[in-house]
Amino acid sequence: AKVTAIALESRTTPVSEGYAAYRFATPWLALNSENYAKYKSLDARLRPGFLEGILAANVLSLLKGVGMRASFRVMARLGQHRPTSVICNANRFMGLWGSFALNVTLPDHVGLGKSVAKGFGAIGREEK
């Protein structure tokens, strides 16, 4: 498909009322090799919280990349999720499929995490 137009929308604050629900449309590559080692060493009950911290950091990085700053603490809540094996640049990574919620409003199709330029980490709003 050929892009024929781009519509830009400007907001002064990306904060949402409460939490907005999202899902990963493509696998989220959350973990670099250092964080993967930390993740694997954690008790299974602590892993979701670890991933939530990385997800919040990914959102902050995205906001910074588009020239926005959060004047509040960005919070992420990981919902149902499952790991998947992903090959990128001839390397195997752990990707994640699943749902999550943020106290930030983001547009559909934006990417979070590693290798977003290759299509990983694309998100979409969950239907209520």
N, C-alpha and C positions, 0 to 999 in steps of 0.2 A: 504494500500500500504506500502511496506517495503522500507526503505531508503537503497539504495545500494552504494551511493557515495555522497560526499559533495564537492562542488567546492568553494573555497574561492578566492575572488578577493580583492586585496589591492589597495586603492587609497589614495593619500596624502591629497587631498582636495575634499570634496563631493559637491562643488559648481557647479551649472549648469549654462549654458548660458541662462540668463533670468529665466523664471519660467517653471517648469516641471509640467504637469497635472497628477493628480492621482484621484482615487476613493476609497471609502471604500468597500472592498470585504465582510467584516463582520461589524456589527455595532461598531462604535467608542464610547467607554465609556469615555467621556471627563471629566465628572463632579463628584467630590467627594461631600459629603453632604454639605460642606461649600461653595464650588463653585456653587452647584446647587441652594442654597439659594440666592447667589449673582445674578446668572443668572435670576432667577425668579423675582427678584426685579428690574431688568433693564428694561428700555423702549425697546420695540421690535426692534427699529432701532439700538440700541447699542449692542444687543446680538451677531450678527455676529462678530463684532470686539473683543468682549470678548472671543468668541470661537477661533478666529484666534490667540490670545495671548496664549491660552492654547495649541493649536496645535503646535505653534512654540516651546513652552516649552517642549512638548512631543518629538519633533524632537531632541532638545538639549539633553534631557535625554537619548534618544536612542544612539546618537553619543557618549555621555560620557560612556555609557554602553559597547560600543565596542572599547573604547580607543581612540576616535577621539575628536578633539576640533575644533570648527568652529572659524576661524579667521575673520569672518564677521558676520553681523547681520542676523540671520535666520528669514525669512519672510514667512508668510502663508497667502493665500487668500482663503477664503471659497467660494465655488460656490453654485450651487443648493444643498439644503440639506433638510432633513425632519427628525423629531424626531420619535423614535420608543421605545416602552416599552421593556425592557430586564430584564430577571430574571437571577441572578448570585448569587450563594451561598445563595439561598432562600431569596434574597433581590431584590427589583425592582429598576432598574436604568433607566434613560433616555439615550438611545443610539442615535446615529445619522447615517443615511445613507446619502451619497452624494459625491460630487466632491470637489476638492480643488487643489490649486497649491502651490508649494514650490520653493524657490530659492536654493534648495538642491536636489541632485539626490539620491534617495533611491531605493533599490531593491524591486521587487515585493514580496509580501507575508510577509514582515516585519510588525510587529505590533506596533501600537501607542496607548497610553492612558492606562486606567486601564484594568486589567485582560487579558493582551496579552497572558499569558501562557494558558489561557482557550480558546484562539482563537479569542478574540475580537480585533477590531482595525486593522485587516489585510488590507493592501493596495495593489493596483495594478496601473500600469501606464495606463492612458487614451490613447486610440487610437486617432491619429490626423486625 
